[in-house]
Amino acid sequence: MKKSKSESSPNSTAVTVFLFASLNRLLNEAIERSGRSKKQEATMRIVDGLSIQSDLKFEQLPLAGESSYVGVSLAKTANDELEGLIAKYKSVNGRRITKAQAAAACLYEHLSVYHSISEIGKRYKST
């Protein structure tokens, strides 16, 4: 019997990331440059972004246009960091955002600042 993803990776959390139109465009441009799948690129950039971001800029997201989703799998440490940013956001702004929204904010921030990433911690700024 084939194991489900949750059985094969008990220390990870599945997150469905909301991709609004401009985020989806940025992500598609990044995967064209890197050759990775959308899921791989999104996961790498979210995990890397969590290591350098101290807060979420959810209000700055341009949410207009058609949307889609991408599923990512976050290791326990990355998931804990995302949960910490969500808690901080709630304490500062007085409202809770979902994990999908928080991951989208983290991904958008990373894609907006960094043109490419070769591995976690090795990122290159847009010029």
N, C-alpha and C positions, 0 to 999 in steps of 0.2 A: 504494500500500500504506500502510495506517495505521501510524503509529509507535507503539511501545509507550511506556508512561510512562517507563521507564528510558532509552529513546532520546531522548524529547522533553525530559527534564530530567536530564541527566547529573550535575548538581551536587546532586542531592537523594537522600535515602535513604528508602525505604518502611519504615514501622514499623507493626506490628500491635499495638495497645494492648489489653491485657486489661482488660475492664470488669467488675469484680465488682459485685454488686447495688447497694450504696450509691453507688458511683462512677457507675454507669449512671443512677441516680436523680438525682444532682446534675447530671450532664451534661444529662439530659433537661430538668431545670428551667432550666438555663442557656440551652439552645437555644430554649425557649419564650419566654424574656425577650428574647433577641437576634434571633430570626428566622433565624439561620444554620443550616446543616446540622450534623449531629453531627460530621462530619469537619472542617468549617471551625472549629467551636467548639473541638474537641479540639486541633487543630493550633495555633490562635491561643493557647490557654491553655498548652500545653506550651512553645511557643517563648517566650512571655512569662515563664513560670515559670523557664525555664532562665536567663533574664537576671537573675533576682533570687535564685534558690536557691543556697545554698552546699553543701548536702548533701542526701542522700535519706533520708527517714524511712520506709523500707520496712516496718519492724516494726510501725508504727502503722496499717497498712492493715487495715480490717475486711473480710477476704476471704470472708466467709460469703455464702451465697445463690447464686442463679443468676447465671451470667456470660454475657457476650457479648464481641464484639470490634469495634473500629473501626480502620480503616486511616488512617494519616496520612502525609504526606510532609514530611520535614524537610530544610531547606537544609543545606548542608555545615557551616556555622558552628554551627547548632543541633545537628546530629548530633555534631559534635566536642565541644560542651558536654555533651551527654548521655553520651558516651563518657567524658569526664573525670569526671563524677559517678559513673559506674559504677566506674571505676578507684579513685576516692577511697573509695567505699563498700567495695570489696574490701580496700583497705589498712587501713581502720579496723575492719571487721567480720570480716575473714578469709574471706569467701565472696563469690562472684560472683553477681550477679543478671542476668537477661536484659534486653535493651533494652526489650522489651515491659513487663516488670515495672518498670523504671526510669521509663519514660514514664508508666505508670499511677500511680506514686508522685508524680511531678511534677504530673500532672494533678489528682490527688486533693488535694494540698496547695494548689494554686491555687484549685480550686473551693471548698475549705473556708474559705479566707481571703477571697477576692474574690467578691463578689456578681455583678459584671458587668465586662465589659471591652469598650471601644468600639474599641480598636486596640492594637497592641503598645505597651506602656509607659503606656497610659492605662487604669488599672484602678480599681475602686471596691470598697472593703471592705464586707463584710457588717456590718450593724448589730445 
